[in-house]
Each structure stands twice: as structure tokens, then as C-alpha cells.
Amino acid sequence: SPYGCDTVDGNDGGYGPFGFFCIDPRYTIIDEAKCEVDHREWLGDGGCDAEESGYNTEACGWDMGDCCEETCNEEYGFYPCGANQPYSCDDPLAGQTISNPTGSAITQETRSMDPRDSSFYFHDGFEANVFDPLHWKWMGGDASWDIEREVSAAEGVRYAEARTAFIVNDMGTAELELTIESPQGGTLSYKIQTSVQAPFDDVLVEVDGAAVEIVTNALSDWTALVLQVEPGRVVVRWSHRKNPSDASPEEFAGMSNNLGITRIDDVTFLPN
């Protein structure tokens, strides 16, 4: 992962009592460039470090939420909120917060009107050349999806790809799943390019298990598609399917077997 966690045994590496410190901008409310404190592992640990210089500031997310009762997250903190170090709430937006289910503190969505500044905003053009496991599952079904760069991408140089040739059995699949979360829902857009030809292969798009799109013919150019996403935790799945209807060999006469390819790129979630 581009934002993988560094862990240590015995807390001898300075990563906090819970073994890590998150710098992924999607899941933290600190300003990485301006939060200059000696012990970043204290941020979001459940104890308000108001007596220490620099922690209870906007740049450090008001000690990553620790200094206000409304924003201290006991689930992800190490210490009981407010127990050993009393609250000293200076955050002017502390009463206007919503919970970030994957971060170590509460995220103030009211800080910005631009959805791209939201901690729930998501974008992936696969340029890191890895699937971020915080969001993606890419080895579902009978074959995996891979990140490739053999043809022109929709953006950058890389994209996610599945091939019928890698699916051994009829009615088999290669599944790519994206998990996104937002308290108010939003819009998921992506670009797709495919050479499927029904009934030999197709692409099924599902949201929480319900089909929202089936691509049965080739899309030689990158094509933009948009999905509306409901509030909460939502799983979007792209399934590249081999012979999904279990058609007979006679129905494949004149078709080029095992040439179907599906590519996904420029995946963006804009929260409401």
C-alpha cells in the first residue's frame, strides 16, 4: 500500500502504544506539513496533550480529536478519553462533527465545502502500481485482477485489468471490489474499456450485490460511467465473467475464444 503501516515490537520504534501512526490524508485530520510536534504517536491516543506545545492546534487536528469530548474517539484511542488527561476543547467545530469509521479520530467534514477535501473522497488511477487493501479486493472469483500498462490508460499510464484467458472454467469470474464509506453517500465515477462479446464473456457491475450494469459488447474507447452511492458502507464489484449463461460450444461458432479483456481506470468517489 502507498500508505502502509510501519509496525514495531515492544513500542521501541516510536510509533505509539498501538504500533502505528497514520499519515494517509484520507484518514487523518492533521496537516502533515504544519503539525510539528515531538511525539506524533500521541495524536489520537485518547489523552489530551493540551499542556504540551503544538498538539492542541488546528494543524494537529486539535490533538487529533483528543481534546474535545465530542471528537475524542475511544474506539481507536489507547487511553480512555478524558480520564487521565482532561479535555481542553479549543476546536470551534467540535459540535459539528461526524464519525470517520476508519480513522483514529473524528473528522470535521464542515471544514471544507469542496468534496475533494473530504476524508471520504477517494481517487485511484492505479499509478502506485499496487491495489490499496484499505479499499480494494482484487483476487475474488477464479482469477485475479492485475495492474497493467500495455495500452494507453484513461489517465496516467496504468489501469486495472482482467482477462477471460485467465479464467479456467465456464461461468467463472475475476472480481474486483471497492469498498467506500460516507455518511451522506455520493457519486462514484470510473472509466472502462473492454473487448467482451456475449455470450462468451461480459462484465457485471454490482453495488452491494445488486446488479446495476451489464456490459455485453466491446467498448474500444475508454468510456466514463457513473454510479450513485447510498450513505454508509458500500461495496462496488466489477465481475469479468466467462460464459456466464453456460452457453454451448455451438453458440460460440465464429467467435474468438479467450480474448476478452476488461480494464478499469480513473476511479473517483465524490461524497455529497
C-alpha positions in Angstrom: 0.0 0.0 0.0 1.2 3.5 -0.7 0.3 4.3 2.9 1.3 1.1 4.5 1.7 0.9 8.3 5.1 0.5 9.9 4.8 -1.7 12.9 7.3 -2.5 15.7 7.5 -4.9 18.6 7.6 -3.6 22.1 6.9 0.0 21.0 10.7 0.7 20.7 10.3 2.5 17.3 8.3 5.5 18.5 5.1 4.6 16.7 2.8 4.9 19.7 1.3 2.4 22.1 -0.8 0.9 19.3 2.1 0.4 17.0 1.4 2.8 14.1 0.9 6.5 13.1 -1.4 7.2 10.2 -0.3 9.7 7.6 -2.8 8.7 4.9 -4.6 12.0 4.1 -7.8 10.2 3.6 -8.0 9.1 7.2 -6.3 11.8 9.2 -7.3 15.4 10.1 -3.8 16.7 10.7 -1.8 18.9 8.4 1.2 16.8 7.7 3.4 19.8 6.7 2.5 22.0 9.6 2.0 19.6 12.5 5.4 19.8 14.1 5.4 18.0 17.4 7.9 15.8 19.0 5.7 12.8 19.6 3.2 12.3 16.7 2.3 9.0 18.2 0.5 10.9 21.0 -2.0 12.3 18.4 -5.3 10.4 18.6 -4.3 8.3 21.6 -7.3 9.3 23.7 -5.4 11.7 26.0 -5.5 15.5 25.5 -1.9 16.9 25.3 -3.0 20.5 25.8 -0.1 21.2 28.2 2.4 20.3 25.5 3.2 22.9 22.9 1.7 22.4 19.4 -0.6 19.4 20.0 -4.0 21.1 20.6 -3.8 23.1 17.4 -5.7 23.1 14.1 -2.6 21.9 12.3 -2.5 18.8 14.5 -6.3 18.3 14.4 -6.7 19.5 18.0 -4.5 16.6 19.2 -6.3 14.5 16.5 -9.6 15.0 18.4 -8.3 14.1 21.8 -9.0 17.5 23.4 -12.8 17.6 22.9 -15.4 15.2 24.3 -17.3 15.4 21.0 -14.3 14.4 18.9 -12.2 12.1 21.1 -12.6 8.6 19.7 -12.4 6.0 22.4 -12.7 3.1 20.0 -9.4 3.9 18.3 -7.6 5.7 21.1 -5.3 3.9 23.5 -6.3 5.7 26.7 -9.9 6.2 27.9 -11.0 9.6 26.6 -10.8 12.4 29.2 -9.8 10.0 32.0 -6.1 10.7 32.7 -5.7 13.9 30.7 -8.7 16.3 31.0 -10.3 17.8 27.9 -9.3 21.3 26.9 -11.5 21.9 23.9 -10.4 24.7 21.5 -11.8 23.2 18.3 -14.5 25.7 17.1 -16.2 22.9 15.1 -16.3 20.3 17.8 -20.0 20.3 17.9 -20.4 19.9 14.1 -18.6 16.6 13.6 -19.4 13.2 12.1 -17.6 10.0 12.7 -14.9 8.7 10.4 -15.2 4.9 10.7 -11.7 4.1 9.5 -9.6 6.9 11.1 -8.2 7.2 14.5 -10.2 10.3 15.4 -13.3 12.2 14.3 -13.2 14.1 11.0 -14.7 17.5 10.7 -16.5 17.5 7.3 -17.6 21.1 7.8 -14.0 22.3 7.4 -14.4 22.4 3.6 -17.1 22.7 1.0 -15.0 21.0 -1.7 -15.8 17.3 -1.6 -12.3 16.5 -2.8 -11.1 17.9 0.6 -13.3 15.4 2.5 -11.7 12.5 4.2 -14.3 10.3 2.4 -13.1 11.4 -1.0 -11.4 8.6 -2.9 -9.5 8.5 -6.2 -7.3 5.8 -7.7 -5.7 5.8 -11.1 -3.5 2.8 -10.1 -0.4 4.8 -10.7 1.1 3.4 -7.4 1.2 0.0 -9.2 -0.5 -1.7 -6.2 -4.1 -2.1 -5.0 -4.6 -0.3 -1.7 -6.0 -3.0 0.6 -7.9 -0.4 2.6 -10.3 -0.1 -0.3 -9.7 -2.9 -2.9 -10.1 -6.7 -3.1 -8.7 -7.9 -6.4 -8.4 -11.7 -6.0 -12.1 -12.6 -5.8 -13.6 -15.2 -8.0 -11.5 -17.7 -10.1 -8.8 -15.2 -11.4 -7.3 -12.0 -10.1 -7.2 -8.5 -11.5 -3.8 -7.0 -12.2 -2.4 -3.6 -12.7 -1.0 -3.2 -16.3 0.3 -0.5 -18.6 0.4 -2.3 -22.0 -2.0 0.2 -23.7 -2.9 3.8 -23.2 -4.6 4.4 -19.9 -7.6 6.7 -19.3 -5.3 8.8 -17.1 -1.6 8.3 -16.3 -0.1 5.1 -17.6 -1.7 2.3 -15.5 -5.1 0.7 -15.1 -6.6 -2.4 -13.5 -7.2 -5.4 -15.9 -8.9 -8.8 -16.0 -8.7 -11.4 -18.9 -11.1 -14.2 -19.9 -8.0 -16.3 -20.8 -7.0 -16.4 -17.1 -10.4 -17.9 -16.1 -10.2 -21.6 -16.4 -13.8 -22.8 -16.1 -17.0 -21.7 -17.8 -19.2 -19.5 -15.5 -16.0 -18.4 -13.7 -15.2 -14.8 -12.8 -12.5 -12.4 -12.0 -13.8 -10.0 -9.4 -12.6 -6.5 -8.3 -14.2 -5.0 -5.3 -14.1 -1.4 -4.0 -15.3 -0.5 -0.5 -16.2 3.1 0.1 -17.8 4.8 3.1 -19.6 8.1 3.5 -22.3 9.2 5.9 -24.1 11.1 3.2 -23.5 9.0 0.1 -22.1 10.4 -3.2 -21.2 9.7 -6.8 -18.7 7.0 -8.0 -17.3 7.5 -11.5 -14.9 5.4 -13.4 -13.7 4.7 -16.9 -14.0 1.3 -18.6 -12.5 -0.3 -21.7 -13.5 -3.8 -22.7 -13.4 -6.3 -25.5 -16.0 -8.7 -24.2 -18.5 -10.4 -26.5 -21.6 -12.0 -25.1 -22.5 -14.8 -24.6 -18.8 -15.8 -24.3 -17.9 -13.2 -21.7 -19.3 -10.0 -20.2 -18.8 -7.5 -17.3 -21.3 -7.3 -14.4 -21.3 -4.3 -12.2 -22.9 -4.6 -8.7 -23.5 -2.4 -5.8 -23.9 -4.3 -2.5 -24.8 -7.4 -4.5 -27.4 -5.8 -6.7 -26.7 -5.6 -10.5 -26.6 -2.0 -11.8 -24.9 -2.6 -15.2 -24.0 -5.4 -17.5 -21.6 -4.7 -20.4 -22.1 -7.3 -23.2 -20.3 -5.7 -26.1 -16.9 -4.2 -26.7 -16.0 -0.7 -25.7 -12.9 0.1 -27.7 -12.6 3.6 -26.3 -12.4 4.5 -22.6 -16.0 5.1 -21.6 -17.0 7.1 -18.5 -19.7 5.6 -16.3 -21.3 6.9 -13.1 -23.0 5.3 -10.1 -25.0 6.9 -7.3 -23.8 5.6 -3.9 -26.0 5.5 -0.8 -24.8 6.6 2.7 -22.9 4.1 4.8 -20.5 1.3 3.8 -20.9 0.3 0.2 -19.2 -2.4 -1.9 -18.9 -2.0 -5.6 -17.9 -5.1 -7.6 -16.8 -5.4 -11.2 -17.0 -9.1 -12.3 -15.4 -10.1 -15.6 -17.3 -13.3 -16.4 -16.5 -16.2 -18.7 -19.6 -17.8 -20.3 -22.0 -16.6 -17.6 -25.0 -18.2 -19.2 -23.2 -21.6 -19.6 -23.8 -21.4 -23.4 -23.0 -24.4 -25.6 -19.9 -24.6 -27.9 -22.2 -24.3 -30.9 -23.3 -20.8 -29.7 -19.6 -19.7 -29.9 -19.2 -20.5 -33.6 -17.2 -17.9 -35.3 -16.1 -16.2 -32.0 -12.6 -15.6 -30.8 -12.3 -17.6 -27.6 -10.5 -16.3 -24.5 -9.7 -12.8 -26.0 -12.0 -10.8 -23.7 -10.3 -8.1 -21.6 -11.7 -5.6 -19.2 -9.8 -2.5 -18.0 -10.9 -0.1 -15.2 -9.2 3.3 -14.6 -9.7 6.8 -13.0 -12.0 5.6 -10.2 -13.3 8.6 -8.2 -15.8 8.8 -5.3 -17.1 12.3 -4.6 -19.1 12.5 -1.3 -22.2 14.6 -1.0 
